[in-house]
């Protein structure tokens, strides 16, 4: 079970690092999606920092479970808020946010049961 937890956690962390980098470099498709959701481009750096911090917390959490739990919960809250933001703007292009949310939930659940 611990091996599955590590694999899912590393995958979730990698996905969030990728997403953070897309925010940092203002990747065109991400900028378009955020504009559709009504998110100012000036927020992209901070959103990227939050995703990168969550990814780092997930990885540190492999050795320090409390940090991993906190990071997973933080990412869950982040992506629930992202989905709500898209829904409020009547923008239904939030499929990747759902994937990231599910990865964070899986990391949390597996982390709680792997030890």
HELIX and SHEET records of a PDB file:
HELIX    1   1 UNK A    2  UNK A   24  1                                  23    
HELIX    2   2 UNK A   28  UNK A   36  1                                   9    
HELIX    3   3 UNK A   41  UNK A   43  5                                   3    
HELIX    4   4 UNK A   44  UNK A   61  1                                  18    
HELIX    5   5 UNK A   65  UNK A   88  1                                  24    
HELIX    6   6 UNK A   95  UNK A  113  1                                  19    
END                                                                             
